[in-house]
Amino acid sequence: MTKNTGTKPCYGNTVNVKYSKSAEFYIKTKQNYFENNNDLFNKAMRKNEIYSHQPIRVKCKICSSMLHDKFDFRQHGIENIYGRWWD
């Protein structure tokens, strides 16, 4: 009898059992993000600096409803407001 070590007996041989997929695909897909995170962050911050000097919107770009005064979330120094198009 074998202990619960991720292997199980199979006709007298031990077979390795895996219960998840390899992360290799995700690591390769996100490699640019991992290697260039600081550059991408600085680029986003430069865009936010320009964006912050624009006039504040009063209407939703999707449904043209008036936006409320309180922001829904803040991301990298920019306060974001969701329109109420789903109401």
CYANA upper distance limits for C-alpha pairs under 8 A (distance plus 0.5 A):
  2 THR  CA      8 LYS  CA      7.54
  2 THR  CA      9 PRO  CA      7.98
  4 ASN  CA      8 LYS  CA      8.29
  6 GLY  CA     16 ASN  CA      6.90
  6 GLY  CA     17 VAL  CA      6.19
  6 GLY  CA     18 LYS  CA      7.78
  7 THR  CA     14 THR  CA      6.84
  7 THR  CA     15 VAL  CA      6.12
  7 THR  CA     16 ASN  CA      5.15
  7 THR  CA     17 VAL  CA      6.00
  8 LYS  CA     14 THR  CA      6.22
  8 LYS  CA     15 VAL  CA      6.18
  8 LYS  CA     16 ASN  CA      7.36
  8 LYS  CA     17 VAL  CA      7.66
  9 PRO  CA     13 ASN  CA      6.17
  9 PRO  CA     14 THR  CA      5.09
  9 PRO  CA     15 VAL  CA      6.70
 10 CYS  CA     14 THR  CA      6.32
 10 CYS  CA     15 VAL  CA      6.75
 23 ALA  CA     27 ILE  CA      6.71
 24 GLU  CA     28 LYS  CA      6.62
 25 PHE  CA     29 THR  CA      6.58
 26 TYR  CA     30 LYS  CA      6.57
 27 ILE  CA     31 GLN  CA      6.25
 30 LYS  CA     34 PHE  CA      6.86
 31 GLN  CA     35 GLU  CA      6.62
 32 ASN  CA     36 ASN  CA      6.28
 32 ASN  CA     37 ASN  CA      8.30
 33 TYR  CA     37 ASN  CA      5.72
 33 TYR  CA     40 LEU  CA      8.28
 36 ASN  CA     40 LEU  CA      6.63
 37 ASN  CA     41 PHE  CA      6.51
 38 ASN  CA     42 ASN  CA      6.64
 39 ASP  CA     43 LYS  CA      6.68
 40 LEU  CA     44 ALA  CA      6.74
 41 PHE  CA     45 MET  CA      6.70
 42 ASN  CA     46 ARG  CA      6.73
 43 LYS  CA     47 LYS  CA      6.89
 44 ALA  CA     48 ASN  CA      6.65
 45 MET  CA     49 GLU  CA      6.65
 45 MET  CA     76 HIS  CA      7.46
 46 ARG  CA     50 ILE  CA      7.07
 47 LYS  CA     51 TYR  CA      6.59
 48 ASN  CA     52 SER  CA      6.39
 48 ASN  CA     76 HIS  CA      8.08
 48 ASN  CA     77 GLY  CA      8.15
 48 ASN  CA     78 ILE  CA      7.31
 49 GLU  CA     53 HIS  CA      7.37
 50 ILE  CA     54 GLN  CA      7.63
 52 SER  CA     78 ILE  CA      7.42
 57 ARG  CA     67 LEU  CA      8.24
 58 VAL  CA     66 MET  CA      6.32
 58 VAL  CA     67 LEU  CA      5.91
 59 LYS  CA     64 SER  CA      5.60
 59 LYS  CA     65 SER  CA      5.87
 59 LYS  CA     66 MET  CA      4.96
 59 LYS  CA     67 LEU  CA      5.79
 59 LYS  CA     83 GLY  CA      8.22
 60 CYS  CA     64 SER  CA      5.08
 60 CYS  CA     65 SER  CA      5.88
 60 CYS  CA     66 MET  CA      6.82
 60 CYS  CA     67 LEU  CA      6.63
 60 CYS  CA     82 TYR  CA      8.09
 60 CYS  CA     83 GLY  CA      5.55
 60 CYS  CA     84 ARG  CA      8.39
 61 LYS  CA     83 GLY  CA      8.39
 62 ILE  CA     83 GLY  CA      8.01
 62 ILE  CA     85 TRP  CA      7.81
 63 CYS  CA     83 GLY  CA      7.89
 63 CYS  CA     84 ARG  CA      8.43
 63 CYS  CA     85 TRP  CA      6.19
 65 SER  CA     83 GLY  CA      7.28
 65 SER  CA     84 ARG  CA      7.44
 65 SER  CA     85 TRP  CA      7.77
 66 MET  CA     83 GLY  CA      8.05
 67 LEU  CA     81 ILE  CA      7.61
 67 LEU  CA     82 TYR  CA      8.03
 67 LEU  CA     83 GLY  CA      6.39
 67 LEU  CA     84 ARG  CA      8.14
 68 HIS  CA     81 ILE  CA      8.08
 70 LYS  CA     81 ILE  CA      7.77
 71 PHE  CA     79 GLU  CA      6.25
 71 PHE  CA     80 ASN  CA      5.94
 71 PHE  CA     81 ILE  CA      5.19
 71 PHE  CA     82 TYR  CA      8.29
 72 ASP  CA     79 GLU  CA      7.90
 72 ASP  CA     80 ASN  CA      6.33
 72 ASP  CA     81 ILE  CA      5.52
 72 ASP  CA     82 TYR  CA      7.00
 73 PHE  CA     79 GLU  CA      6.45
 73 PHE  CA     80 ASN  CA      5.95
 73 PHE  CA     81 ILE  CA      7.52
 74 ARG  CA     78 ILE  CA      5.89
 74 ARG  CA     79 GLU  CA      4.85
 74 ARG  CA     80 ASN  CA      6.43
 75 GLN  CA     79 GLU  CA      7.08
 75 GLN  CA     80 ASN  CA      8.04
